[in-house]
Amino acid sequence: MFTKVLIPFDFSDDSYYIVKCLEKIPRIREILLVHVTRSLYLVNSEDRENPETDYARLRLEKVKETIEMPRSKIKIIVEEIAGGEISEAILRIADRECVSLIMMGRRGRGVIETLLLGSTAWDIIRYGKQDLLLVHPPETKDTHNPIQRYPCPDLLSRVMICTDFTEPPIENLLPDIYEVSSSVILFHAVTTGDSDEEVQKEVESAKGALHTIEQHRKDSDITSVIRTGDAADEILTFSMQEDISLIAMKSTGKQGIVQSFIGGTTAAVARNAKKPLLILKRQNS
């Protein structure tokens, strides 16, 4: 699936939890632990030392020791910036290192409660070119049992693939998902129709399209589900009702692929999902 994974690490509870979930993703060859720190000076210089940079590197080395994935190479990157946004530095590193997946939590040190997403995560969702996996750690106030002690669920046990039948087909962007997932659900929400007859016509059309997809994957455990209503609401409701392990969506839908933009449905799901969410960005690869 994803051979090179980047985790933006800010030493928050969420980032420690995300590291535990790495082992739930098969076939990872390289892991990048990335921390971005701000320079003490207006202009970076090799002659000047920032103690925070060295300290972050030492802390990441300890995190690295906790990752029990002997077949995966682990690389530590500490980037010092004099200006700009942390998200910009993370995305520069992701491009430079040819990362296939960025994996992070929905919160960081700073939380925008109205979005339920940290500002860095939101910027990466909007502007990143790489596929993005948002894993939402459990909410707990138990100080004796912090978040990083909770086990990461099996992300691929019950995968929900949300399709709107636009090109490229989302099911083709995840060719390995059928091999590694115990169960795959193809989900489509019918959102158009001015009358019951028109809605039913759309439903029947969707049934035919989903049946065709199923026929191409006879060797896999696949089921199809169609709902009517607001797409984001239906996705969120179904994912909770059916205890979905992972929601997979494209970054944009029927409005087309627009650089530096995320579709309204995907944005709404990203803000409100209680389940892990995989946002597919590399649609032309």
C-alpha positions, 0 to 999 in steps of 0.5 A: 500500500504505502511504502514510505510514511512520514509522521509529523511529530510534535511530542503531543499525545496524538503523535505518540499514539500515531507511532503505535499505529504504524504496525497496522499498515503492511508493507512499509519500507521506510518511516520518517519521524519529522519535527519542525522547530523554529529558529532562535534567529531571524536567519538560519546559519550553520554557525549557530546552534539551537539547543531545541534542535539537538534536544528534539533529535534526542527525543526522536531517537527514543521514539525510534527505539519504541518502533518494533518494525525491523523490516522498515528503515526509520529516519529522523529529520529535525527541520529548523525554520526561521519563518513561515508555517510548520505545515509548509516545512512538513510538505517540503520535506514530504516532497523532497523525500518522495513520501507516499503517505503522511500520517498524523492525528487530528490535534496537535499542541494547538487545537482549533475547537471549531474545526476539531483539527489542529491548524497544521493538520488542516493546512496539510489536508488542504495543500499536501500532495501526498495521501493523508491518514488521520488517526483519531486517538481515543478521548480520555481524561484518565491521567493514570492511563494516557492516550499513548498507552491505548492500543491502536485498533486494526485499521484494515479490519473493516474498510469503508471506501466512499465512491461517487463514481468520478474519475479516477475510480477510488477503488482503483487507487487502493488496489492492495486494500482488497488483499490486506483488509478483512472486509471492504464496504463500497459506500455511495450516497445519492445526493441528487433528485428533485422527486422520489422517482428521480432519487430512485433512478439514481439509486438503481444506477448506483446499484448497477455501478457498484455491482460491476465493481463487485464483479471485478473483485469476486475473490474479496469480501466486498459488500455495497451500501447506498444511502440517500441524503447529505454525503458527509452526514451519511458517511459519518453516520454509517461509519459509527453505526457499522463500527468501520475501522477506516474511511477512505475518500478522495480529496475532491469529488464531482467538482473536480481536482483543484490544486490547493483545495479539498472538496466540501464532503471530504472537508466535512468528514475530516472535521467530524469523523470519529473513525480513522480517515484516509484521504487520497490525494495522489489521484494521477499517480 
